[in-house]
Amino acid sequence: MSIEVKELTKFYDVHQALDNVSFQIEEGEIVGFLGPNGAGKSTLMKILTTAIKSNSGYAKVNNVSVDENPILTQKSVGYLPENNPLYLDMFVSEYLFFVADIHGKNKTDINNVVEVCGLKDVTHKKINTLSKGYKQRVGLASSLIHDPKVLILDEPTTGLDPNQLQDIRTLIKSFKGEKTILLSTHIMQEVEAICDRVIILKEGKVVADEHIETIKNKEQQIIEVEFDYRVEDIFLSQMKYVDKVTNTSGFTYEIFFTIEKDMRSQIFDFAHDNELKILKLNRRNKTLEQLFRDLTN
């Protein structure tokens, strides 16, 4: 088991940041770690990287207790915190030599991460002259330089433009199967594109732990429809297999059906029977974003 968390609890004075959190991550998995601000994501990541200690419960990384063997844990974990802590006045090569020396690594190890992270063209530049995307690459390189089995990445794509985001996404995906990755992000598309599984926290508790494919294959479908006239939600709810109705704006509704069969024909029949015109009609399956909203609102 790469990461094992059991009944982990953490208080900051009287505020409870984590409440009996438990989960396991298998070797080689890429797991998305989601939750609204203040849900406890960063706290848990800091515990896994030995930066802080929990009040109760335990956490293991590569079968090593993070509390009992913090140094051994640090040797097997690469950590990129949300605020990438770079020495901006250093040259890229200088900074990577500095990090490598801390881990007892050599020039070959530096060359390897420079190649993997696409830094060859900027090693001679000062870090403060780099774009946000390249700074994130340098941060990733520093977290990889000791060849850790586990990568813990806290908001690695925040503030990147679409091209930079795609580059970092591709880089992270390249480690699939080779390293275990716990990835915290607010970008749902990022999780769907990169991760095998998602864990969602709310108020310090795990409220969901599911594989991405399971979410994509859920039976529930959502039909977005716009009529030419206002319809009371209660009347739409009387159709067969309707689980929920939401009036998103004006005459537009999201209707949730708990059945795989395409229910747009039923919407047509409803409109015909009630002398309504349909101005827009779209069908989609429940997305990760919808699941997140349902669980955290």
N, C-alpha and C positions, 0 to 999 in steps of 0.2 A: 504494500500500500504506500503510495507516494505521500499523501496527506491524510491524516486522520484527526478529526476534531470531535471531542466527546464532552457534552454538557458544559461547554465553555461559557463562563460568566465573567463580566468585567464591569466594575463600577468606577466612575469618576466622582469622588465624594458621594453625593446622594443620587447622582444620575446613573441609571443602569444602561450601559452602552450595548452589552451583549447579555442575552437571557437564555441560558442552557442551549447553546448552539451546538448541533451535532451534524457531521457529514463526513463522507470519505471520498477521496479522489484516487482513481487508479493510475498506475504508471502510464505515461504517454497521452493522457487525456488533456484536452483544452477546455476549461470550464469558465463560463462567464459568471461574474459575480455582480449582481444587480441589486439596486435598492435606492429609495429616495435619499436625499441628503440627510445625514444624521442617523441612518439606519444601522450603522456599526461596521460598515465594510472596511474602512481604513483601520479601525481599531483591531479587527480580526487579522488583517494583513500585518500590522505591526507586531501582534503577538506571534504570528507564524515566523516572522523574521527576527524574533528575540529583542525587538526594540523596547517592548513593554511586556509586563507579565499579567496573566489573568488572575482573578480572585479565586476561582474554583474551576473544576474540570481540568482537562488536559488536551494538549495538542502534540502531535508527532509529525515530523517530516522525515521521510525515508526511514521510518521505524525508530527515529531518535526523538526523545522528549525535548521539546524546545526549552523547557525550564531547567531540566537536569543537565543537558549538554548543549548550551548555547553556542559554543565555539564550533563544535562538530556540525550543528545545524547550519551555521553561517557558511560553512565550507561547501554545503550541498545546495544552497539557495542563492539565486540571483534576484535582486530586488530593485525595481524601478519605482520609486515613490511618485506621488502625484506632482510634487514640486521637485523637478529634476535637479538634484544638488550638484551642479557642476562648478568647477573653478574657472570662471569666465576669462580670467587673464592668462590662463595657460594655453599653449598650443595643444591641438588635439593629440598629437603624438606624445607630447610631454605628459599630458593628463593620463593617457592610457599606460604609459610607462610607470607613472606614480601608482595607479591602481594595481597594475601587475606586480609591482614590487611588494605591495601589501600582502598579496596572495602568494608570494613566492613563485611567480610565473616569469617566463622569459620572453625574448623577442619573438620566438615562433608563435607563442600564444597570442601576442599582440597582433602579429600579421594575420593570424587566423580570423580574429574578430573584425579586423579592418576589412578583410575580404568579405566576410559574411554580412556585415552591416553596411557595405558599400561606402566606406569612408576613405578609400584610396586617394581620391582627388582633393581631400580637405585636411589631410594629416598635418600639413605645413601651416594651416591657418589657426588663428586664435579662436577659441570657442565663442567669444562674444561677437565675432563677425559672422557666425553661422546663422542660417535660417532656423526657425523653430523645428522643422522636420529633421534637419541635420543634428540639431542639439539632442533630439530624441534618439537619433541613431547612436550618438556618442554615449548617451545614458544607457541604451541597450547594450552597447559594446562593453561598457564597464561592468554591467551586471552579468555578462557572459564570459568574461575574460578568464575566470577560474573553472569554466566548463561545468556549471552546476546542473544537477539533475532536475531541479525544480525552479521555475521562473514565476515570480509574483510581480505582476504589473498593475500599477494603480493609475488609471486614466492615461494610458500611454499615447492616445491620439488626440487629447484635448488641445484645441487651438490650432490644429493643422488644417491647411487648405485641402481640397479634394484630392489633388495629386499626391501631396505628402501623406495624406491619410491612407491612400491606396498602397503607397510604398511601404509604410510601416505595417499595414495589414498583411501584405504579401510576405514581409520578413517574418512576422509572427507565425503565419501559417507554415512557413518553411520548417519550423521546429516540430510540427505535428508528428507524433509517434516517437520522436527522439527525446523530447523533454516534456515534463508535466507542467502545464501553465494554468495559473489562476489569474484571470483577467477581469479587473474592475473597470466598468465603463458605463456611461449614460446613453451611449449610442446603440440602439437596438439592432440596427442593420449590421453593426460591427460584430455583435454576438452571433447573429444568424449566419454571417459570412465566415466566421472563424471557429466558433466553438462547437463542441460535441454536446455540451450539456449546460444547463443554466441553474444557478442557485440564486433565489431572490430573498433578500432580507427586508423586514419591516419592523421598526422599533426594536431592533436587536434580536429578532426571532426569525428562523427560517420559515417562510410561508410557501415556498415552492422549491422543488428539486427535481427537474425533469430533463430528459434528453430533447434536443432541438427537434429531431425527427418526430418524436411523440407529439410535440406541440403542433407541428405542421400537419400531422395526420389526424388531429382530433376531429370528431364528427361535427362539432358545432360549426355552422356556417353563418356568415353575416351578410345580409342583403341591405344595401343602401338604396333607398327609393325616395324620389321627390315627386309629390303630387301637385296638382294645380290648386289644391284647397287644403285647409287645415283639417286633420283627422285626429280625433281623440285617441290617445295611446291605448285605452281600454278596448276599443273596437279592433285595433290591429292585433292586440293580444289574444283575441278570440279565435284567430286562425289556428289551424292544427300545427302542433310541434313548436309553437312559439315559446321561447324561454324568457325573452326580455325585449322590450321596445324602448328605444331612446330617441327623443326628438332632438336632433343635433343642431338644427337651425331652421327657422321659418317653417316651410312645408316639407323639410327633409328629415327622414327617419332612418335609424339603423335597427333592423329587425333580426334578432338572434334566433336561429332554429337549431334544435338538437336532433338533427338528422342529416345524413349525407346526401340524400336526394336533392337535386336542384329545385328550390321552392319558388323560383321566379314565376312559374306558371300560376301558382296559387296567388301571387301578388297581382298578376294580370286579371285573374278571375275576381279578386276582391275589388280591384279598381272598376272593372266592368259592372259588377253588381251594384256598386255605390256611385255610379256615374262620375267617376274620377278619371282625369287624364294623368298618365305617367310621363313626367318630364325627364327623369333620370332613373336608371336601374343598373346597379352593379352588384356582383356577388364575389365574396372572398371568404377564405377560411380564417379562423381565429388566428391572429398573429401573436408573436411574442410581445409586441407593444400593447396589444389588447389585454393579454394575460397580466402584464405588469400593471396596467391601469386598474384592472379588476381587483388585484391583490393588494395594491398599495394605496388606493384612494380611500 
